[in-house]
Amino acid sequence: MSDSIIELLDKLPEDNITVKVLNALDFVVPGEWTNYVGADRTIEAISGQSDADAIMAIRSKAIELYNDEDNGYQQAIWIYNTIDKADAVLGATAMANKVGEKIGLLGFLNKLTPKADTIQSVDLCLKIVAELIAYSKINGIELNPADFVSKLADNYQGAALMRMGALVCIDGLLPLGPDFLQKVQETLEGEGESAFESNPVFGAIGKFIPGDDKFGFIGNTFGAVQGWMGNLVGSVGLTPEKVFDSIGSFVEFSDDSLDFVAAFLDQSTDYFRHTGTQSVARSLILRAAEEA
């Protein structure tokens, strides 16, 4: 069996580039995210319990719930981990494509790799679908894009909301620009299912996508969530430059290389895994506190 939820929480870093990026993006969802690490600290913060015996009881119940494969917690963790493992590969591919575009002598790289905008558009869509799948696993509900966007608007908070805010910034605005929603839609309409066929994330999570028309489900999910993403961009006044300025103190790229920054962050951060672990832990601890 993989690590228990307790071990996963104990292994979360207090400070690394992922944590720095998420802290820098706090302005997107102000005050929503605190980097709780360590099982006992997380249990105390989420449950409000400070008594050692109560914390131990919640801890034991959380382990029991997590290990019960009839619950979807382990699958949700697997999905979040899978996204970030694939991100490192996709980031390298996008970086190679951009290098091929900008350096004539290395133009062959551009011919050997898919267009960076296509890679990033597909990546964004699949991350949204992965989030929907993970949410359904955590909460034991059916996959439904329309229901999911209502949950996103009304129920998302803490690490989950931070993850979606980071998604808009890191996987939308930085690589694709202020019109990222339009670019993704153009990719879906122009390249269709072929854009997803060799994608490692699609290969990994495709089994969880219902029905025979998996591409249709992906398109419906993006269509359902793009309004929420657009509202977030508008309400905060998000721009690629504003996102870059917030992380520029520890990511040394010029502001005319935002696509390189995005590819670098894909390779060097694991914000889906980090905040995903925290989201699963929150659900587990709240349930364990009721049942312990």
KOLMI-578944 format. One record per residue (C-alpha): chain; x, y, z; residue number from 1. Coordinates in steps of 0.001 Angstrom, whole numbers. Layout:
N
- kemi:x:y:z:kolmar
- A:X:Y:Z:NUM
...
//
This chain:
292
- kemi:x:y:z:kolmar
- A:0:0:0:1
- A:1174:3575:-639:2
- A:1940:6007:2171:3
- A:-887:6664:4593:4
- A:-2471:10111:4731:5
- A:-538:10694:7972:6
- A:2779:10007:6254:7
- A:1799:12186:3294:8
- A:1018:15118:5599:9
- A:4219:14626:7561:10
- A:6238:14702:4325:11
- A:4775:17957:3006:12
- A:7483:20642:2875:13
- A:7169:23801:4906:14
- A:9148:25782:2359:15
- A:10239:25052:-1205:16
- A:9581:26597:-4598:17
- A:6023:25246:-4671:18
- A:5248:26853:-1312:19
- A:6907:30106:-2399:20
- A:4804:30218:-5572:21
- A:1572:29516:-3708:22
- A:2346:32159:-1093:23
- A:3146:34642:-3846:24
- A:-250:33931:-5444:25
- A:-2141:34576:-2215:26
- A:-3458:37820:-3716:27
- A:-5552:35748:-6150:28
- A:-7617:34183:-3328:29
- A:-6603:36328:-357:30
- A:-6211:34569:2971:31
- A:-7586:31264:1730:32
- A:-4480:29112:1981:33
- A:-2325:28265:4964:34
- A:434:25729:4444:35
- A:-531:23228:7120:36
- A:2063:20450:7219:37
- A:2423:17583:9643:38
- A:-519:15372:10563:39
- A:-1122:16511:14143:40
- A:-831:20193:13292:41
- A:-3253:19754:10389:42
- A:-5750:17796:12510:43
- A:-5688:20456:15207:44
- A:-6129:23311:12707:45
- A:-9004:21684:10798:46
- A:-10879:20005:13655:47
- A:-10301:22684:16258:48
- A:-9270:19983:18738:49
- A:-6228:20511:20928:50
- A:-6667:17599:23320:51
- A:-4040:14932:22605:52
- A:-6465:12034:23002:53
- A:-9004:13647:20666:54
- A:-6310:14281:18076:55
- A:-5162:10660:18329:56
- A:-8738:9405:17883:57
- A:-9206:11565:14772:58
- A:-5823:10457:13479:59
- A:-6722:6770:13844:60
- A:-10126:7219:12221:61
- A:-8612:9178:9328:62
- A:-6173:6332:8664:63
- A:-9052:3848:8703:64
- A:-11138:5911:6284:65
- A:-8198:6502:3961:66
- A:-7278:2820:3856:67
- A:-10854:1765:3044:68
- A:-10752:1408:-732:69
- A:-14520:1812:-906:70
- A:-13791:5462:-246:71
- A:-12125:7451:-3004:72
- A:-9400:9175:-1006:73
- A:-6489:7085:-2274:74
- A:-7639:7477:-5870:75
- A:-7856:11249:-5428:76
- A:-4279:11317:-4111:77
- A:-3190:9195:-7075:78
- A:-4807:11636:-9488:79
- A:-3121:14667:-7923:80
- A:259:12892:-7951:81
- A:-199:11765:-11549:82
- A:-905:15313:-12705:83
- A:2314:16649:-11266:84
- A:4477:13775:-12470:85
- A:3213:14326:-16004:86
- A:3647:18090:-15649:87
- A:7406:17751:-15422:88
- A:7459:15938:-18772:89
- A:5038:18365:-20408:90
- A:6996:21330:-19095:91
- A:10167:19961:-20659:92
- A:8357:19427:-23967:93
- A:6919:22941:-23941:94
- A:10344:24350:-23073:95
- A:11953:22503:-25987:96
- A:9323:23829:-28357:97
- A:9851:27402:-27185:98
- A:13629:27078:-27476:99
- A:13135:25848:-31035:100
- A:10982:28877:-31804:101
- A:13409:31431:-30428:102
- A:16797:29979:-31433:103
- A:17176:29379:-35131:104
- A:19932:26795:-34878:105
- A:17682:24669:-32679:106
- A:14653:24970:-34895:107
- A:14511:21204:-35279:108
- A:13180:21043:-31698:109
- A:10162:23003:-32797:110
- A:9495:20437:-35528:111
- A:9896:17465:-33201:112
- A:7583:18664:-30442:113
- A:3919:19705:-30429:114
- A:3192:23433:-30392:115
- A:3643:24830:-26894:116
- A:207:26504:-26967:117
- A:-1385:23168:-27833:118
- A:504:21410:-25042:119
- A:-534:24041:-22503:120
- A:-4159:24163:-23686:121
- A:-4510:20395:-23406:122
- A:-2758:20441:-20030:123
- A:-5173:23059:-18686:124
- A:-8226:21108:-19857:125
- A:-6974:17853:-18390:126
- A:-6141:19457:-15053:127
- A:-9693:20747:-14814:128
- A:-11045:17288:-15620:129
- A:-8637:15747:-13104:130
- A:-9892:18167:-10462:131
- A:-13479:17176:-11221:132
- A:-12574:13480:-10951:133
- A:-10668:13974:-7696:134
- A:-13510:16039:-6224:135
- A:-15987:13303:-7106:136
- A:-13728:10673:-5498:137
- A:-13262:12678:-2309:138
- A:-16978:13337:-1931:139
- A:-18359:10058:-3280:140
- A:-20492:11702:-5974:141
- A:-20995:11165:-9708:142
- A:-19033:13111:-12292:143
- A:-21082:16043:-13550:144
- A:-19469:19197:-14994:145
- A:-22497:21417:-14335:146
- A:-22768:20311:-10714:147
- A:-19024:20660:-10281:148
- A:-18915:24304:-11332:149
- A:-21626:25122:-8785:150
- A:-19534:23402:-6093:151
- A:-16489:25303:-7313:152
- A:-18319:28605:-6945:153
- A:-20040:27873:-3623:154
- A:-17998:25286:-1702:155
- A:-14339:25569:-2697:156
- A:-12115:27056:-17:157
- A:-8642:26726:1473:158
- A:-6189:24516:-403:159
- A:-8785:23588:-3041:160
- A:-9493:27214:-3965:161
- A:-5761:27998:-3898:162
- A:-5173:25143:-6333:163
- A:-7737:26470:-8786:164
- A:-6395:30005:-8493:165
- A:-2888:28725:-9190:166
- A:-4243:26768:-12159:167
- A:-5609:29932:-13736:168
- A:-2301:31749:-13201:169
- A:322:29078:-13862:170
- A:-1448:27020:-16511:171
- A:-3615:29704:-18087:172
- A:-2323:33258:-17998:173
- A:1436:32712:-17958:174
- A:1771:30266:-20862:175
- A:-1180:31374:-22994:176
- A:-1676:35057:-22226:177
- A:-4703:37148:-21252:178
- A:-6893:35488:-23887:179
- A:-6065:31981:-22628:180
- A:-9710:30901:-22494:181
- A:-10174:31728:-26166:182
- A:-6931:29947:-27093:183
- A:-7996:26793:-25285:184
- A:-11376:26870:-27012:185
- A:-9668:27315:-30385:186
- A:-7456:24304:-29673:187
- A:-10479:22199:-28768:188
- A:-12315:23243:-31909:189
- A:-9348:23300:-34273:190
- A:-7333:20246:-33264:191
- A:-10014:18219:-31580:192
- A:-9407:14800:-30121:193
- A:-6061:14386:-31886:194
- A:-4483:16927:-29531:195
- A:-5121:14575:-26606:196
- A:-4213:11210:-28094:197
- A:-549:11054:-27060:198
- A:-903:13079:-23868:199
- A:336:11102:-20834:200
- A:-2231:12635:-18475:201
- A:-5066:11679:-20792:202
- A:-3644:8177:-20993:203
- A:-3513:7954:-17214:204
- A:-6865:9457:-16198:205
- A:-8880:8517:-19280:206
- A:-10193:5409:-17545:207
- A:-12007:7641:-15050:208
- A:-13746:9733:-17722:209
- A:-17263:8354:-18248:210
- A:-18784:7260:-21521:211
- A:-17354:6614:-24958:212
- A:-17051:10273:-25961:213
- A:-14225:11228:-23617:214
- A:-13222:14233:-25711:215
- A:-16796:15488:-25531:216
- A:-16697:15200:-21732:217
- A:-13438:17164:-21626:218
- A:-14946:19901:-23786:219
- A:-18089:20046:-21658:220
- A:-16036:20299:-18488:221
- A:-13927:23154:-19838:222
- A:-17063:24860:-21099:223
- A:-18671:24623:-17666:224
- A:-15648:25996:-15779:225
- A:-14416:28708:-18138:226
- A:-17030:31171:-16873:227
- A:-15750:30745:-13320:228
- A:-12154:31218:-14490:229
- A:-13089:34339:-16449:230
- A:-14874:35769:-13425:231
- A:-11817:35140:-11248:232
- A:-9553:36906:-13745:233
- A:-11918:39874:-13930:234
- A:-12609:40181:-10219:235
- A:-8919:40217:-9261:236
- A:-7729:42081:-12346:237
- A:-5349:39256:-13187:238
- A:-2848:39699:-15986:239
- A:208:37653:-16957:240
- A:2404:40565:-15889:241
- A:773:40793:-12460:242
- A:1262:37077:-11917:243
- A:4887:37305:-13030:244
- A:5541:40296:-10775:245
- A:4266:38312:-7787:246
- A:6719:35469:-8346:247
- A:9559:37473:-9893:248
- A:11520:37756:-6670:249
- A:12556:34095:-6856:250
- A:12059:33186:-10536:251
- A:14663:34969:-12624:252
- A:13263:35377:-16109:253
- A:12650:38517:-18104:254
- A:9044:39616:-18352:255
- A:9016:38953:-22109:256
- A:9590:35235:-21470:257
- A:6415:34359:-19599:258
- A:5951:31185:-21621:259
- A:9363:29996:-20410:260
- A:8354:30831:-16844:261
- A:5242:28677:-17214:262
- A:7225:25735:-18580:263
- A:9775:26145:-15783:264
- A:7031:26130:-13145:265
- A:5525:22995:-14677:266
- A:8877:21302:-14210:267
- A:9795:22662:-10792:268
- A:6557:22824:-8796:269
- A:4029:20247:-7648:270
- A:1200:22464:-6487:271
- A:-1474:19954:-7508:272
- A:56:17225:-5343:273
- A:801:19574:-2445:274
- A:-2599:21245:-2204:275
- A:-4345:18037:-3299:276
- A:-2922:16215:-291:277
- A:-4175:19047:1904:278
- A:-7652:18928:321:279
- A:-7965:15180:832:280
- A:-6736:15592:4409:281
- A:-9329:18272:5129:282
- A:-12183:16065:3937:283
- A:-10831:13068:5848:284
- A:-10257:14965:9084:285
- A:-13692:16596:9094:286
- A:-15319:13211:8515:287
- A:-13065:11474:11047:288
- A:-13863:14109:13674:289
- A:-17573:13321:13274:290
- A:-17124:9559:13319:291
- A:-14311:9135:15853:292
//
